[in-house]
C-alpha cells in the first residue's frame, strides 16, 4: 500500500472540490483551491531562503531530525495555511503555546532550535527577548498592534515573493513535530513521519491510488468544528482530519475568551456536523447556554471530547437537550493519535471505551500484551503507525516507544484495565497518581466524582506531602453561582462513591478553577492554590 504526504492529499482534494470552503475562522473563509495556492507560495518562499532538508531520514536515529524547524506562534486564524505551507517545503512546523511566559517560550525554542519563526503581530512581544540564535527567517502575520522583529517580512510579502518559486517535493518520511504540553513536565517534541501522521493523527485511510482517495471525498463539506486551539494536538488533529477528508474545518476564533453563545451560533450558521470540545471545561458552559438560548441544530450529529472526559452529569444534559446526537468521549495523545472512543446516546451512557484496532493494553512491567478480563492494571498503548520518538531525547524515546514481542509500540503513560469484552476502563495518567499510605489514587477518578455533584462547577485534585500518609489528596473546587454547600456534605458525597482513602483530606474553595488554553487541567496552578490555602475544610479519615 502506498503512503501519502499531507501536501499530496491537499492537492488532490483541491483539484476535486476547488471551490469548497476549506476553513472558516471568524469572518475569514478560504477555499481548498485558495489554500493550496497559498501553501505552495509559502513553501516556495521558505525554500528560496534555504530552509528544507539537510539529512535524509534513512541516515538518522529515531530521535533525530534532519529538517529545518519553524516555530509557529499564532492564534488559530491562518494557522492551517502556515502549517501546511511548512510541510510542503519539507520544513517541520513546531507548535508553540502562546500562553507560555517568555521564559517558558525561551526554553521551548532552545529545545527546538528553529531556523524560522512565524507569528501573529499581536504575539510578537513574546519573541522580542526570546528569539534564539540561528533564526534566519521571520514571518509576521498582520492582525493588529505589536512590536517589529528584526528582519521580519509580512506573510503577504512572503507569499508574493514565493509565488512561482520551486520547492522540493515532500516525501512520507518527512516529519511533523508535535510539542506536548499541559498537564505534566516540560514539553517534548513528538516526531511523526507524515506517512504515519496522515493515518494516525488525521484519521486518513490506506488509499491504494488517487482514484480511491477521490472516491472517499464527500459530496458536501460536512463541517467539523474543533474548540481546542490549533497549537494543541487535539485541535490540530480535528482540523487536519476534516481537511484531509475534503470536509470543511470550522476553526474556533480564539483571540478572545470562550463564548458558548458564539460557539452555538457558529454551529447553527455553518451547519456543523461534528463539534469537538475539551471535557467539562466546555460541556458545562454549552449546557447552560443550550438551556437559556434557542438554537436550531438538526445538522449536528455528534459532540466529541478529547483531552478530558465529559462528566456523566453533563453527558446526560447534552443528550436531554440534543437527543438526536451521539456524545463521544475520545482518548488519545500527541504520542498516539486517537486510540479509543466511548459513545453515549440518549438511551445509554457509556463508562468504558472501545479501542482502535491498533490499540492494546500492556502489562505493568511492559513485557507483554494483556487480554480481556485479566484484571491487571496496565498501560494503554498503540501499535502500528506510531511516532519515531522524541526530538533530541534518546532515553525518553526508548522508554516511551519500546518493542514488545517484536512490535514497536507507543506507551504515553496512561493506565487502563481491559474488560472481559475487550473494552477498556481508563484510570488516568500514571504521573498524576498519588501514593497515599501505600494506596494508589488516580486524581482524575476523584475529579470526576467531585464534578458529578450538581453544586460543583469544576474541580481538580492534587497530591501534597503528608507526615502521616506520605502523600495525600487535596481537592480544589469551584461551586456554581448560588450553589455552595457545606464541604463536609460534599466529602460525604465522594465517600459514597469512592473508597474512603480516595476522599480528599482537604478541600480548597476557589471562585474559578483555572485551566489551560486547551481546556486541560492546570495542575501547576492547583498545586500553588493548595500551597497557599484558601477557604478550606479538613477531613480526618
C-alpha positions as CSV (number, residue, x, y, z in Angstrom):
1,X,0.0,0.0,0.0
2,X,1.4,3.4,-1.0
3,X,2.0,6.2,1.6
4,X,0.8,9.8,1.3
5,X,2.1,13.2,2.2
6,X,-0.1,16.0,3.5
7,X,0.6,18.2,0.5
8,X,-0.3,15.4,-2.0
9,X,-3.7,14.8,-0.3
10,X,-4.4,18.6,-0.2
11,X,-3.7,19.0,-3.9
12,X,-5.9,16.0,-4.8
13,X,-8.8,17.4,-2.7
14,X,-8.3,20.9,-4.1
15,X,-8.4,19.6,-7.7
16,X,-11.6,17.6,-6.9
17,X,-13.6,20.3,-4.9
18,X,-11.6,23.5,-5.6
19,X,-14.4,25.9,-4.7
20,X,-15.5,24.1,-1.5
21,X,-14.8,26.2,1.7
22,X,-11.8,24.6,3.4
23,X,-11.6,26.8,6.6
24,X,-13.8,29.2,8.4
25,X,-12.4,31.3,11.2
26,X,-14.5,34.3,12.3
27,X,-15.2,36.3,9.2
28,X,-12.4,34.6,7.1
29,X,-13.4,31.9,4.7
30,X,-10.9,30.1,2.4
31,X,-11.5,27.5,-0.3
32,X,-9.4,24.4,-0.9
33,X,-8.0,25.9,-4.2
34,X,-7.1,29.2,-2.4
35,X,-5.3,27.4,0.4
36,X,-3.4,25.0,-2.0
37,X,-2.1,28.0,-3.9
38,X,-1.2,30.0,-0.7
39,X,0.6,27.0,0.8
40,X,2.6,26.5,-2.4
41,X,3.7,30.1,-2.4
42,X,4.8,29.9,1.3
43,X,6.7,26.7,0.6
44,X,8.4,28.5,-2.3
45,X,9.4,31.4,-0.1
46,X,10.8,29.1,2.6
47,X,12.8,27.1,0.1
48,X,14.1,30.3,-1.5
49,X,15.5,31.2,1.9
50,X,17.4,27.9,2.1
51,X,15.1,26.1,4.5
52,X,14.5,22.4,3.9
53,X,16.2,19.0,4.4
54,X,19.8,18.7,5.5
55,X,19.9,14.9,6.3
56,X,17.5,12.3,4.9
57,X,15.6,10.1,7.3
58,X,17.5,6.9,6.5
59,X,20.7,8.4,7.9
60,X,19.2,9.3,11.3
61,X,18.3,7.8,14.6
62,X,14.6,7.9,15.6
63,X,15.1,10.9,17.9
64,X,17.0,12.9,15.3
65,X,15.6,15.5,12.8
66,X,17.4,16.4,9.6
67,X,15.0,19.1,8.6
68,X,14.8,22.8,9.5
69,X,12.2,23.6,12.1
70,X,9.9,26.7,12.0
71,X,8.3,27.8,15.3
72,X,4.7,28.7,14.8
73,X,3.5,31.3,17.4
74,X,-0.1,32.0,16.3
75,X,-3.7,32.3,17.1
76,X,-6.0,30.0,15.1
77,X,-6.6,32.4,12.2
78,X,-4.5,31.3,9.1
79,X,-2.7,28.6,11.3
80,X,-3.6,25.8,8.9
81,X,-2.3,27.8,5.9
82,X,1.1,28.3,7.6
83,X,1.3,24.8,8.9
84,X,0.5,23.2,5.6
85,X,2.9,25.5,3.8
86,X,5.8,24.5,6.0
87,X,5.1,20.8,5.4
88,X,5.1,21.4,1.6
89,X,8.6,22.9,1.9
90,X,10.0,19.9,3.8
91,X,10.2,22.1,6.8
92,X,8.9,21.0,10.2
93,X,6.4,23.3,11.8
94,X,6.5,23.3,15.6
95,X,3.6,24.4,17.7
96,X,4.4,26.9,20.4
97,X,2.0,27.7,23.2
98,X,1.4,31.4,23.1
99,X,0.1,31.3,26.7
100,X,3.6,30.4,27.9
101,X,5.5,33.1,29.7
102,X,8.6,34.5,27.8
103,X,11.0,32.3,29.9
104,X,8.9,29.2,29.0
105,X,8.9,30.2,25.4
106,X,12.7,30.7,25.5
107,X,13.1,27.3,27.0
108,X,11.0,25.6,24.3
109,X,12.7,27.5,21.5
110,X,16.1,26.4,23.0
111,X,14.9,22.8,22.8
112,X,13.6,23.1,19.2
113,X,16.4,25.3,17.8
114,X,14.3,26.7,14.9
115,X,15.7,28.2,11.7
116,X,12.5,30.2,11.3
117,X,9.6,31.8,13.2
118,X,6.1,32.6,12.0
119,X,4.0,34.7,14.4
120,X,0.9,36.9,14.6
121,X,1.8,40.5,15.1
122,X,-0.2,40.6,18.3
123,X,2.1,37.9,19.7
124,X,5.4,39.3,18.6
125,X,6.1,40.7,22.0
126,X,6.6,37.2,23.3
127,X,9.6,36.9,20.9
128,X,11.4,40.2,21.4
129,X,13.7,38.9,24.2
130,X,13.4,35.2,23.5
131,X,14.4,34.8,19.8
132,X,17.2,32.1,19.8
133,X,20.3,32.3,17.7
134,X,20.2,30.7,14.3
135,X,16.8,32.0,13.2
136,X,17.2,33.2,9.6
137,X,13.6,33.6,8.6
138,X,10.9,35.6,10.5
139,X,7.4,36.0,9.0
140,X,4.7,38.1,10.7
141,X,1.0,37.6,10.2
142,X,-0.6,41.0,10.5
143,X,-3.5,41.1,12.9
144,X,-3.2,44.3,14.9
145,X,-0.6,46.0,17.1
146,X,2.7,44.5,18.1
147,X,6.5,45.2,18.0
148,X,8.7,44.9,15.0
149,X,11.0,41.9,14.9
150,X,14.4,42.3,13.2
151,X,14.5,41.1,9.6
152,X,10.8,40.2,9.6
153,X,8.6,40.1,6.5
154,X,4.8,40.0,6.4
155,X,3.1,36.9,5.4
156,X,1.6,38.7,2.4
157,X,5.0,39.7,1.2
158,X,6.4,36.2,1.7
159,X,3.5,34.8,-0.4
160,X,4.2,37.3,-3.1
161,X,7.9,36.5,-3.1
162,X,7.3,32.8,-3.1
163,X,4.7,32.7,-5.9
164,X,6.0,30.5,-8.6
165,X,9.2,29.6,-6.8
166,X,10.2,26.0,-6.7
167,X,10.3,23.9,-3.5
168,X,11.4,20.3,-3.0
169,X,8.7,17.6,-3.2
170,X,7.8,16.3,0.3
171,X,8.0,12.6,1.0
172,X,6.3,10.3,3.5
173,X,9.5,10.2,5.6
174,X,9.3,14.0,6.2
175,X,8.5,14.9,9.8
176,X,5.9,16.7,11.8
177,X,6.7,17.7,15.3
178,X,4.0,18.0,17.9
179,X,5.2,19.6,21.2
180,X,3.4,18.1,24.2
181,X,2.4,20.4,26.9
182,X,-0.1,21.0,29.6
183,X,-0.5,18.5,32.4
184,X,2.9,17.2,33.3
185,X,6.6,18.2,32.9
186,X,8.5,20.1,30.3
187,X,7.3,19.9,26.7
188,X,8.7,17.2,24.4
189,X,8.8,17.3,20.6
190,X,7.0,14.1,19.3
191,X,8.4,13.2,15.9
192,X,5.8,11.8,13.4
193,X,6.5,10.7,9.8
194,X,4.0,12.4,7.6
195,X,3.0,9.0,6.2
196,X,2.2,7.8,9.7
197,X,0.6,11.0,10.9
198,X,-1.8,11.0,8.0
199,X,-3.3,7.8,9.2
200,X,-3.0,8.1,13.0
201,X,-3.4,11.9,13.6
202,X,-5.6,12.8,10.7
203,X,-7.7,9.6,10.5
204,X,-6.7,9.1,6.9
205,X,-7.2,5.8,5.0
206,X,-4.8,3.4,3.2
207,X,-5.8,4.6,-0.2
208,X,-4.3,2.5,-3.0
209,X,-4.3,5.3,-5.5
210,X,-5.7,8.8,-6.3
211,X,-9.0,7.4,-7.7
212,X,-9.7,5.6,-4.4
213,X,-8.8,8.8,-2.4
214,X,-11.1,10.9,-4.5
215,X,-13.9,8.3,-4.1
216,X,-14.0,9.0,-0.3
217,X,-14.4,12.8,-0.6
218,X,-18.0,13.6,0.5
219,X,-20.4,15.3,-1.8
220,X,-20.8,18.2,0.6
221,X,-18.5,19.9,3.1
222,X,-19.9,18.3,6.3
223,X,-18.2,20.8,8.6
224,X,-16.1,19.7,11.6
225,X,-15.8,22.4,14.4
226,X,-13.0,22.0,16.9
227,X,-12.8,24.2,20.0
228,X,-9.3,23.3,21.1
229,X,-6.6,25.7,19.9
230,X,-4.7,24.5,16.8
231,X,-1.4,25.0,18.8
232,X,-2.5,21.8,20.7
233,X,-2.6,18.3,19.2
234,X,-6.3,17.8,19.7
235,X,-7.4,21.0,17.8
236,X,-4.8,20.4,15.0
237,X,-5.8,16.8,14.6
238,X,-9.5,17.7,14.3
239,X,-8.9,20.4,11.7
240,X,-6.5,18.3,9.7
241,X,-8.8,15.3,9.8
242,X,-11.5,17.4,8.2
243,X,-9.3,19.0,5.6
244,X,-7.6,15.7,4.5
245,X,-11.0,14.2,4.0
246,X,-12.3,17.1,1.9
247,X,-14.5,18.4,4.6
248,X,-14.8,22.0,5.9
249,X,-12.8,22.8,9.1
250,X,-14.6,25.4,11.2
251,X,-11.8,26.8,13.3
252,X,-12.5,28.5,16.6
253,X,-11.5,32.2,16.6
254,X,-9.6,32.0,19.9
255,X,-8.4,35.6,20.1
256,X,-11.0,36.3,22.8
257,X,-12.5,34.4,25.8
258,X,-14.6,31.3,25.3
259,X,-18.2,32.3,24.5
260,X,-20.7,29.4,24.4
261,X,-23.3,31.6,22.6
262,X,-20.9,32.4,19.8
263,X,-19.9,28.7,19.5
264,X,-23.5,27.6,19.2
265,X,-24.4,30.4,16.8
266,X,-21.4,29.2,14.7
267,X,-22.6,25.6,14.8
268,X,-26.1,26.7,13.7
269,X,-24.9,29.1,11.0
270,X,-22.3,26.7,9.4
271,X,-24.5,23.6,9.8
272,X,-21.7,21.9,11.7
273,X,-21.9,18.1,11.7
274,X,-19.3,17.3,14.4
275,X,-18.3,19.5,17.3
276,X,-15.2,18.6,19.3
277,X,-14.8,20.1,22.8
278,X,-12.5,19.6,25.8
279,X,-14.4,17.9,28.6
280,X,-16.3,19.7,31.3
281,X,-14.4,23.0,30.6
282,X,-16.6,23.4,27.5
283,X,-19.5,21.0,28.2
284,X,-20.9,22.8,31.3
285,X,-21.0,26.2,29.5
286,X,-22.6,24.7,26.4
287,X,-25.3,23.0,28.6
288,X,-26.0,26.3,30.3
289,X,-26.3,28.2,27.0
290,X,-28.5,25.5,25.4
291,X,-30.9,25.8,28.4
292,X,-31.2,29.6,28.1
293,X,-30.9,30.1,24.3
294,X,-32.8,28.9,21.3
295,X,-30.8,27.1,18.6
296,X,-31.8,25.0,15.5
297,X,-29.1,22.3,15.3
298,X,-30.6,19.5,13.1
299,X,-27.3,19.0,11.2
300,X,-25.3,18.3,14.4
301,X,-24.9,14.6,14.8
302,X,-22.1,14.3,17.3
303,X,-20.2,16.1,20.1
304,X,-16.8,14.6,20.8
305,X,-14.4,15.3,23.7
306,X,-10.7,14.9,23.6
307,X,-8.1,15.8,26.2
308,X,-10.6,15.3,29.1
309,X,-13.7,13.2,29.6
310,X,-17.2,14.7,29.9
311,X,-18.7,14.0,33.3
312,X,-21.8,11.8,33.3
313,X,-23.9,14.8,34.6
314,X,-23.0,16.9,31.5
315,X,-23.4,14.0,29.1
316,X,-26.9,13.3,30.3
317,X,-27.8,17.1,30.0
318,X,-26.4,17.3,26.4
319,X,-28.4,14.2,25.4
320,X,-31.5,15.6,27.1
321,X,-31.2,18.9,25.2
322,X,-30.0,17.3,21.9
323,X,-31.5,13.8,21.9
324,X,-30.6,13.2,18.2
325,X,-26.8,13.3,18.8
326,X,-24.1,11.0,20.0
327,X,-21.7,12.2,22.7
328,X,-18.3,10.6,22.2
329,X,-15.6,10.5,24.7
330,X,-12.3,10.0,22.9
331,X,-8.9,9.1,24.2
332,X,-5.6,9.9,22.6
333,X,-2.4,11.8,22.9
334,X,0.3,13.6,21.0
335,X,2.2,10.3,21.1
336,X,-0.6,8.1,19.7
337,X,-3.3,10.0,17.9
338,X,-6.8,8.8,18.6
339,X,-6.9,5.4,20.4
340,X,-10.3,4.7,21.9
341,X,-13.9,6.0,21.9
342,X,-16.8,5.8,24.3
343,X,-20.1,6.6,22.6
344,X,-23.1,7.7,24.7
345,X,-26.7,8.1,23.3
346,X,-29.9,9.3,24.9
347,X,-30.8,5.7,25.9
348,X,-27.3,4.5,27.0
349,X,-24.4,6.3,28.7
350,X,-21.0,4.7,28.3
351,X,-18.4,4.4,31.1
352,X,-15.9,2.3,29.1
353,X,-14.2,2.7,25.8
354,X,-13.7,0.7,22.6
355,X,-10.1,0.6,21.4
356,X,-8.9,1.4,17.9
357,X,-7.9,-1.8,16.1
358,X,-4.2,-0.9,16.8
359,X,-4.8,-0.2,20.5
360,X,-3.5,-2.6,23.1
361,X,-3.0,-2.6,26.9
362,X,0.5,-3.6,28.0
363,X,1.3,-5.3,31.4
364,X,2.5,-3.2,34.3
365,X,6.1,-4.4,33.7
366,X,5.8,-3.7,29.9
367,X,6.7,-7.2,29.0
368,X,3.5,-8.5,27.2
369,X,0.1,-7.5,25.9
370,X,-2.9,-8.1,28.2
371,X,-6.1,-9.9,27.3
372,X,-9.6,-9.2,28.4
373,X,-10.6,-9.9,31.9
374,X,-7.1,-10.4,33.4
375,X,-7.8,-7.7,36.0
376,X,-4.2,-6.3,35.8
377,X,-3.9,-2.5,35.7
378,X,-1.8,-2.0,32.6
379,X,-0.6,0.7,30.2
380,X,-2.7,1.7,27.3
381,X,-0.6,1.5,24.1
382,X,-0.8,1.9,20.3
383,X,0.9,-0.3,17.7
384,X,1.4,0.2,14.0
385,X,1.6,3.8,12.8
386,X,3.3,5.4,15.9
387,X,5.8,8.2,16.2
388,X,9.5,7.7,15.7
389,X,10.4,9.2,19.1
390,X,11.1,12.4,21.0
391,X,13.3,15.1,19.4
392,X,16.8,15.0,20.7
393,X,15.9,12.7,23.6
394,X,17.2,9.1,23.2
395,X,16.3,7.9,26.7
396,X,12.7,9.1,26.6
397,X,12.3,7.7,23.1
398,X,13.4,4.2,24.1
399,X,11.2,4.3,27.2
400,X,8.0,5.6,25.5
401,X,8.4,3.8,22.2
402,X,9.8,0.3,23.0
403,X,9.3,-3.0,21.3
404,X,7.1,-5.7,22.9
405,X,7.0,-9.2,21.3
406,X,8.8,-7.7,18.3
407,X,6.2,-5.0,17.8
408,X,7.1,-1.3,18.3
409,X,4.5,0.5,20.5
410,X,3.8,3.9,21.9
411,X,3.1,4.0,25.6
412,X,2.2,7.6,26.6
413,X,1.8,6.9,30.3
414,X,-1.9,6.3,30.9
415,X,-3.2,3.3,32.9
416,X,-6.2,1.1,32.0
417,X,-8.0,-2.2,32.7
418,X,-9.1,-4.5,29.9
419,X,-12.7,-5.7,30.5
420,X,-13.8,-9.2,29.6
421,X,-15.5,-7.9,26.4
422,X,-12.3,-6.2,25.2
423,X,-13.4,-2.7,26.1
424,X,-11.1,-0.6,28.3
425,X,-11.7,1.3,31.5
426,X,-9.3,4.3,31.8
427,X,-7.8,5.0,35.2
428,X,-5.7,8.1,34.4
429,X,-2.1,9.3,33.8
430,X,0.4,7.5,35.9
431,X,2.5,10.6,36.5
432,X,-0.5,12.1,38.3
433,X,-1.0,9.1,40.7
434,X,-0.8,10.0,44.4
435,X,0.6,7.2,46.6
436,X,-1.2,7.8,49.9
437,X,-0.4,5.3,52.7
438,X,0.5,2.7,50.1
439,X,-2.7,3.1,48.2
440,X,-2.6,4.5,44.6
441,X,-5.1,7.2,43.9
442,X,-5.7,8.4,40.3
443,X,-6.6,12.1,40.6
444,X,-8.9,12.0,37.5
445,X,-11.2,9.5,39.3
446,X,-11.6,11.8,42.2
447,X,-12.2,14.8,40.0
448,X,-14.8,13.0,38.0
449,X,-16.8,12.2,41.2
450,X,-16.5,15.8,42.5
451,X,-17.7,17.3,39.2
452,X,-20.6,14.9,39.3
453,X,-22.2,16.8,42.2
454,X,-24.8,19.3,40.9
455,X,-23.4,22.1,43.0
456,X,-19.8,21.8,41.7
457,X,-18.9,23.8,38.6
458,X,-15.4,22.4,38.3
459,X,-12.8,20.6,40.4
460,X,-9.2,19.4,40.3
461,X,-7.3,17.1,42.7
462,X,-3.6,17.1,43.5
463,X,-1.3,15.4,46.0
464,X,0.7,17.1,48.7
465,X,3.2,15.8,51.3
466,X,1.8,14.3,54.4
467,X,3.6,13.3,57.6
468,X,1.1,10.6,58.2
469,X,0.4,9.2,54.7
470,X,3.5,10.2,52.8
471,X,1.2,12.0,50.3
472,X,-2.5,12.9,50.5
473,X,-5.2,14.1,48.1
474,X,-6.4,17.7,48.3
475,X,-9.3,19.0,46.1
476,X,-9.6,22.5,44.6
477,X,-13.3,23.2,44.0
478,X,-15.4,25.9,42.4
479,X,-19.1,25.9,43.1
480,X,-21.7,27.2,40.6
481,X,-23.5,30.5,41.2
482,X,-25.5,30.2,44.4
483,X,-24.7,26.5,44.7
484,X,-22.2,26.4,47.7
485,X,-22.9,23.7,50.2
486,X,-21.2,22.5,53.4
487,X,-17.9,21.0,52.5
488,X,-18.5,18.0,54.8
489,X,-21.6,17.2,52.8
490,X,-19.5,17.3,49.5
491,X,-16.9,14.9,51.0
492,X,-19.6,12.5,52.2
493,X,-20.9,12.5,48.6
494,X,-17.5,11.5,47.5
495,X,-17.2,8.8,50.2
496,X,-20.4,7.1,49.0
497,X,-18.9,6.7,45.5
498,X,-15.2,6.0,46.2
499,X,-13.1,4.1,48.7
500,X,-12.5,6.2,51.9
501,X,-8.8,6.5,51.2
502,X,-9.6,8.3,48.0
503,X,-11.7,11.0,49.7
504,X,-9.7,14.3,49.7
505,X,-8.2,15.2,53.1
506,X,-8.9,18.9,52.4
507,X,-11.0,21.0,50.1
508,X,-9.8,24.4,48.9
509,X,-12.7,26.5,47.5
510,X,-11.9,29.0,44.7
511,X,-14.1,31.3,42.6
512,X,-13.0,29.6,39.4
513,X,-10.8,26.6,38.5
514,X,-8.1,27.8,36.1
515,X,-7.5,25.6,33.1
516,X,-5.0,25.7,30.2
517,X,-5.9,27.2,26.9
518,X,-6.9,23.7,25.5
519,X,-9.2,23.1,28.5
520,X,-7.0,20.6,30.2
521,X,-6.2,20.6,33.9
522,X,-3.7,23.2,35.1
523,X,-2.2,21.2,37.9
524,X,0.7,23.6,38.4
525,X,-1.9,26.3,39.3
526,X,-3.8,23.9,41.5
527,X,-0.7,22.9,43.5
528,X,0.0,26.6,44.0
529,X,-3.5,27.2,45.3
530,X,-3.2,24.2,47.7
531,X,0.2,25.5,48.9
532,X,-1.3,29.0,49.5
533,X,-4.5,27.8,51.1
534,X,-8.0,29.4,50.7
535,X,-11.3,28.6,52.4
536,X,-10.9,25.0,53.4
537,X,-12.4,22.0,55.1
538,X,-10.2,19.5,56.8
539,X,-11.1,15.8,56.8
540,X,-10.0,13.1,59.1
541,X,-10.0,9.5,57.8
